[in-house]
Amino acid sequence: MKNYRSAEFAFLIGIVVVLGFFLILGAWYYAYNWSVFAFPLVLGLLAIALAGMRMVKMLGAPAAEDEADTDGTEAPAQSPVQSPVQSPIAAPALFEGAAWAQLGWLIAMLIVSYLLGFLAGPALVVAAYLKVHRFGWLAIVLMIAGTLAITYLGFTVVLQVPLPLEPFWSR
């Protein structure tokens, strides 16, 4: 358990360092305008704050081995024949079972978005994902509408990101 926690802590430190580096780079080296830099700055600082709060919580929480002795009672002696339980929570294996399916959905999102454009592609992949996972038609229609609104209104209109909205054969 301790190795899993230290790996999580190192990952959180990596997130803070990388985000901090890119925010500093955008602010001072590239000197982006406030209208361009406000959205990434707010999201980056929010992610840094959340990672920092998780690290503080990890530092303040007792280790799993120490939690059993906090009630003041003595732990029962273990028999030399029985092996102690290693950990109730094991680190997840990389790309095990459902993780391969999630990687497949990510690759499908990239391919379909390239082929059909960034307006129809994500909406169709989200619809297919929800249908495969047996959501109702109302939820699927609402998610398609939300995906289209975020893609078009959020990125194209508000942030003015020049996304390729058309299919690749009409560009």
N, C-alpha and C positions, 0 to 999 in steps of 0.2 A: 504494500500500500504506500509505503514511504517513497519508493521510486516513482510510482505513478503520480503522486503529488508533486514531487520535484520536477518531473517532466512537464506537468501542467503549469507549474510556476515559471519554468524556463520559457515555455511557449508564450505565456502572458507577458513576460519581460520582452520577448522578441516582438510581440505585437506593439507594445508601447514604444520600443526603440524605432521600429520601422515607420510607424505612423508619425512619431515625433520628427524623424528625419525628413519625411516627405512634407510635413507641414512647415517645417523650418525652411526647407528648400523652396517651397512655393511662395512663402512669405518674403524671404530675403533675396534669394538668388534670382528667381523668376519675377518677383515683384508683381504678382497678379493684382488686377483691380479688385476692389472689394466685392463688386457684383459677381465676379467670376469665382472668387475665393471663399465667399461666405458659406456656401453650402458644404464644400469639402472640409472647411475649418470646423464648422459646427459638428458634423458627423465624426471627424477625426478626434476632436476633443471629447465628444461623448463616448467614443470607443475607448479612449485612453482612460477616462474617468471610470468606466465600467470595469476595465481590466485592473485598474488600481484598486477599486473597491473589492474585487475578487481576491487580489493578492493580500490586501489587509485582512480580509476574512480568513484566508488560508493561514496567514501568520498568527492570527489570534486563536484559531481553533486548535485544540489539542490533537495530537496524532492519534490514529486509530488504536495503537497499542496502549496509550495512556487513558483512553476513555473508559476502559473497564474498571480502573482503579479509582475513579473519581467519587464513588458513592461511600467510601470509607470502609467498606467491608473487604475482607481478605479474599482473594481469588482462590478457588479450590485447587488443590495440588493435582497436577496432571500425572497420569500413569505413564511410565516409560514405554509402555507398549503402544499407547495411543499417540498418534501424531497430532500436533496442534493444527487447528484450522489456519491456513495461511492468510487469507483475506476474504471478506465477504464480497468485495468489489474488485474484480480483476480488470486490468487495462483492456480495452477493446482491441481485438485483432484488426489489422489493417485489411480493408476490402474483404470483409467476411459477410457472406450472405446478401443481406439487403443493401450493403454498401455498393456492391457491383451494380445493382439495379439503379441506385441513385446516380452512379457515374454514367450509366447508360442514358438516363434522363438528361443529364447535363450535356452530354455529347449530342443527343438529339436536339436539345435547345439550340446549341451552336450551329448545327448543320441546317436545321429548318429555318432559323433566323437568317442565315446567309442565303439560303435558296429563295425564301419567300419574302424576305425583307424584315426589318425590325418592327413593323407594325403588325403584320399577320402572323409571323413566325412564333413569337412568344405566346400569343393568344391561343394559337392552335395547339402548341405543346402543353400549355396549362390545361386546356380543355381535354386533351388526350390523357394527361396524367390524372385528372379528376375522374374521368370516365373509367379508367382502369381501376382506380381505387373505389369505385362504386358510389360516387357522389350523385346526388339528384340533379336533374336538369336545371332547376332554379339556381342551385349553387354554381353550376358550370357557367350559366349565362351571366350571373353576377361577377364571377371571377374573370370571364372574358371581357366584360365591360370595364372592370377595374384594371385589368392588364392593358387594355387599349387606352384607357384614360391616363394611366401612369406613363406609358410609352410615348403617346402623342403629346398630351398636355404637359406632363411633367418634364420630359426631356426636350421635345421639339419646340414647344411654345414657351414654356417658362425659362428653362435653362439654355435654350437655343443651341442644342447640340445637333450638329448636322448628321443625323442617322440616315443610313440608306433604307428608306421606307418601301421602296419598290422591290419586286423580285429581281434576281440577278440578271435575267435575260432582258430586262427592259431598262437597265442602267446605262 
